[in-house]
Amino acid sequence: MTRNDAITLARQYLKTGEFIAELDRRVAYRTESLNAERKGELYAYLKDELTPSLAALGFTSRIVDSPSGRSPFLIADYHESDSAPTVLSYGHGDTVDGMVGEWRDGLDPWTITTVGNRAYGRGTADNKGQHSINIAALRAVKETRGGKLGFNAKFIIEMGEETGSPDLAKVCDLLRDELKADLFVGSDGPRLSAERPTIFLGCRGGIRIHLDVNLREGGNHSGNWGGVLANPATILANAISTVVDGQGRIQLDALKPPPLTNSIRAALADVKVEPTADEPQLSDNWGEEGLSPAERLYAWNTLEVLAISSGNIEKPANAIPGRARAVLQLRFVVGTKVDNIAEVIRAHLAAHGFPMVEVSTTQSFMASRADLDSPWIKWAADSVKMTSGKAPAVLPNFGGSLPNDVFADVLKMPTMWLPHSYPGCSQHAPDEHILLDVTEEALGIMAGLFWDLGELERPL
């Protein structure tokens, strides 16, 4: 039996309907981690669904309660040889709200519905479908190799990613010996595009920045007070413009990353950001000058206004509001100094005449990135190309935020993510879906990668 046999078998799981049936069973667990009433479902997904599936592959699993008690973890281990490479994989079984009643044509988010090339269902893309692909690929390799993988494998599946992975770092730190591996391979987030396989080596960090202007209680008639009372909405709008301008360009140097290195530019040289017809098209004259779209998205920082509010936009009164507030988000790459970001912004606004703007931060995710010179990167890229016939896009980091820093900085291992979704998958929204052709290709890619891992006599 050969590498091609393993790849063919993995792809067959989709063609025969076996993979969709398995994923349908997993989607049926209503694992909304933001819903306190679903705590039992979080445990059931790990205990009743994943534990038996991994046991069939020879894994020994146990459920670990999180230190805060908010969401559980599954730790699974499969060991063949002390000298063979060991890979750690990650996934999360929790989802955002199902948004029942908001899906196209009345679709049930907790049942997979296939329409053309799409398989709809909550968690299909984020993240049940993605870790299910990896588990199925392991099964194909083990069956092809006559009951052996050729390497050691471990899994950590969490049920709190959609609440910010609050206990992942602590659990990994406590279990660092148990989770020790030569390489981390995860699957989450989207590919660069549906057509191009992608490897990304880390993620941008993210911090929410709250700006509040509180001048007085209630509103005051604009005819009686206009021109003599300061307007908090006007103040806030102008304060924001000193931090990010009308073309989305960061104005405060302290919020910018270090200059792009030659290695980062080289890695992104052949990466094109090309939305499909049903995805948002790139905006003209937007973002940092002198950078390509790929460099803006994967190698630079962005400051976005997520929400802004003052008065009642649905029923505006002829009154000067007393308060205004906005929530911004800084997406940042490795090397950006963010430890005292609230103080930096507060001082900047005061220097520009806005000392009345209160600044605070929440929801922090750290940026991380694997070493671009790691031999694992070329090994993985060669494997993906051998299977798919396509040179994968190798991105220094994902444009969004994932808990990659836990594996890179806490567990100290090389990290690679091979996503199986695409930018238009509607994750976190109604109509979440995966593409069947991408899923079939991904099953083959992961079977090829795991086969190649089993061919190594020792870790790279």
Secondary structure, 3 states (H helix, E strand, C coil): CCHHHHHHHHHHHHHCCHHHHHHHHHHCCCCECCCHHHHHHHHHHHHHHHHHHHHCCCCEEEEECCCCCCCCEEEEEECCCCCCCEEEEEEECCECCCCCCCCHHHCCCCCCEEECCEEECCCCCCCHHHHHHHHHHHHHHHHHCCCCCCCEEEEEEECCHHHCCCCHHHHHHHCCCCCCCCEEEECCCECCECCECEEECEECEEEEEEEEEECCCCCEEHHHHCCCCCCHHHHHHHHHHCCECCCCCECCHHHCCCCCCHHHHHHHCCCCCCCCCCCCCCCCCCCCCCCCHHHHHHCCCEEEEEEEECCCCCCCCCEECCEEEEEEEEEECCCCCCCCHHHHHHHHHHHCCCCCCEEEEEEEECCEECCCCCHHHHHHHHHHHHHHCCCCEEECCECCCCCHHHHHHHCCCCEEECCCECCCCCCCCCCCEEEHHHHHHHHHHHHHHHHHHHHCCCCC
